[in-house]
């Protein structure tokens, strides 16, 4: 006769075999992801360089308004391009090193920089959406107050 006096969760306790393991497939995915991250980081650095050159050109070629525009371009657009590129580059290089040397600390640092990349881009998108909504509201209020000009 069977013994039905056992707890419901008997035999369901986590064992040491259920721990997180890095499989060869995951290792390959991380390797490919780090290669693509390096590609995008290089593209962002190139765009950052071109924007910086355009800002420097504005600094010297546009008089006072060009100087102000150049400072704006370098300060604002440069920051928005440099930091995501830098975080992506760090993620890529640290991930490659971690996979080649089996170094858990480098793997942790790689994912910290990936988190920093997504946090920066997420905050940037929230700010841009908020500015877009704000501009839309300002435009709508101005349109309602002035009315259509042709009627």
C-alpha positions as CSV (number, residue, x, y, z in Angstrom):
1,X,0.0,0.0,0.0
2,X,1.2,3.5,-0.8
3,X,2.0,6.1,1.8
4,X,-0.1,9.2,1.1
5,X,1.1,11.0,4.3
6,X,3.9,12.9,2.5
7,X,4.1,16.7,2.2
8,X,3.0,18.1,-1.2
9,X,6.4,19.7,-1.9
10,X,8.4,16.6,-1.1
11,X,11.2,16.2,-3.5
12,X,10.8,19.7,-5.0
13,X,13.6,21.4,-3.0
14,X,16.2,23.0,-5.2
15,X,19.2,20.9,-5.7
16,X,22.8,21.9,-6.5
17,X,22.1,20.8,-10.1
18,X,19.6,23.6,-10.6
19,X,22.3,26.4,-10.3
20,X,22.9,28.8,-13.2
21,X,25.3,27.4,-15.8
22,X,26.8,29.0,-18.8
23,X,26.1,26.7,-21.6
24,X,28.1,26.7,-24.9
25,X,25.0,28.2,-26.6
26,X,24.8,31.1,-24.2
27,X,28.6,31.6,-24.5
28,X,28.2,31.8,-28.3
29,X,25.2,34.3,-27.9
30,X,27.3,36.5,-25.6
31,X,30.2,36.4,-28.1
32,X,28.0,37.4,-31.0
33,X,26.3,40.1,-28.8
34,X,29.6,41.6,-27.8
35,X,30.7,41.7,-31.5
36,X,27.5,43.6,-32.5
37,X,27.9,45.9,-29.5
38,X,31.4,46.7,-30.6
39,X,30.1,47.5,-34.1
40,X,27.4,49.8,-32.7
41,X,29.9,51.5,-30.4
42,X,32.3,52.2,-33.3
43,X,29.4,53.7,-35.3
44,X,28.4,55.9,-32.4
45,X,32.0,57.0,-31.9
46,X,32.2,57.9,-35.6
47,X,28.9,59.9,-35.4
48,X,30.3,61.5,-32.2
49,X,33.4,62.5,-34.1
50,X,31.5,64.0,-37.0
51,X,29.1,65.9,-34.7
52,X,32.1,67.2,-32.8
53,X,33.8,68.3,-36.0
54,X,30.6,70.1,-37.1
55,X,30.4,71.8,-33.7
56,X,34.1,72.9,-33.9
57,X,33.4,74.2,-37.4
58,X,30.4,76.2,-36.1
59,X,32.6,77.6,-33.3
60,X,35.0,79.2,-35.7
61,X,32.9,79.9,-38.8
62,X,29.6,81.3,-37.6
63,X,30.3,84.4,-35.6
64,X,28.6,84.8,-32.2
65,X,25.5,82.7,-33.1
66,X,27.8,80.0,-34.6
67,X,29.9,80.0,-31.5
68,X,26.8,79.5,-29.3
69,X,25.5,76.8,-31.7
70,X,28.9,75.1,-31.7
71,X,28.9,75.0,-28.0
72,X,25.4,73.6,-28.0
73,X,26.2,70.9,-30.6
74,X,29.3,69.8,-28.8
75,X,27.9,69.8,-25.3
76,X,24.5,68.4,-25.9
77,X,24.8,66.1,-28.8
78,X,28.3,65.1,-27.9
79,X,27.2,63.9,-24.4
80,X,24.2,62.1,-25.9
81,X,26.4,60.2,-28.3
82,X,29.6,59.7,-26.3
83,X,28.2,57.9,-23.2
84,X,26.1,55.3,-24.9
85,X,29.1,54.5,-27.2
86,X,31.5,54.3,-24.3
87,X,29.2,52.0,-22.2
88,X,28.6,49.8,-25.3
89,X,32.4,49.7,-26.0
90,X,33.1,48.7,-22.3
91,X,30.5,46.0,-22.4
92,X,31.9,44.5,-25.6
93,X,35.5,44.5,-24.6
94,X,34.9,43.2,-21.1
95,X,32.5,40.5,-22.4
96,X,35.2,39.3,-24.8
97,X,37.8,39.3,-22.2
98,X,35.5,37.5,-19.7
99,X,34.7,34.8,-22.2
100,X,38.4,34.3,-23.2
101,X,39.7,34.2,-19.6
102,X,36.8,32.7,-17.8
103,X,36.8,35.8,-15.5
104,X,33.6,36.2,-13.5
105,X,34.6,39.7,-12.4
106,X,34.9,40.9,-16.0
107,X,31.6,39.3,-16.8
108,X,30.0,41.2,-14.0
109,X,31.6,44.4,-15.1
110,X,30.4,43.8,-18.7
111,X,26.8,43.5,-17.6
112,X,27.1,46.6,-15.3
113,X,28.1,48.6,-18.4
114,X,25.3,47.1,-20.4
115,X,22.9,48.1,-17.6
116,X,24.4,51.6,-17.7
117,X,23.9,51.8,-21.5
118,X,20.2,50.9,-21.2
119,X,19.7,53.1,-18.2
120,X,21.2,56.1,-20.1
121,X,19.2,55.4,-23.2
122,X,16.0,54.8,-21.2
123,X,16.4,58.1,-19.3
124,X,17.2,59.9,-22.6
125,X,14.1,58.5,-24.3
126,X,11.9,59.5,-21.3
127,X,13.2,63.0,-21.5
128,X,12.7,63.2,-25.2
129,X,9.2,61.9,-25.0
130,X,8.4,64.4,-22.2
131,X,9.8,67.2,-24.3
132,X,7.8,66.1,-27.3
133,X,4.6,66.0,-25.2
134,X,5.5,69.4,-23.7
135,X,6.1,70.9,-27.2
136,X,2.9,69.4,-28.5
137,X,0.9,71.0,-25.6
138,X,2.6,74.4,-26.1
139,X,1.8,74.2,-29.8
140,X,-1.8,73.2,-29.1
141,X,-2.3,76.0,-26.6
142,X,-0.8,78.6,-28.9
143,X,-3.0,77.4,-31.8
144,X,-6.1,77.5,-29.6
145,X,-5.3,81.0,-28.4
146,X,-4.4,82.5,-31.7
147,X,-6.9,80.6,-33.9
148,X,-6.3,79.8,-37.5
149,X,-4.7,82.8,-39.2
150,X,-6.5,82.4,-42.6
151,X,-10.1,82.6,-41.3
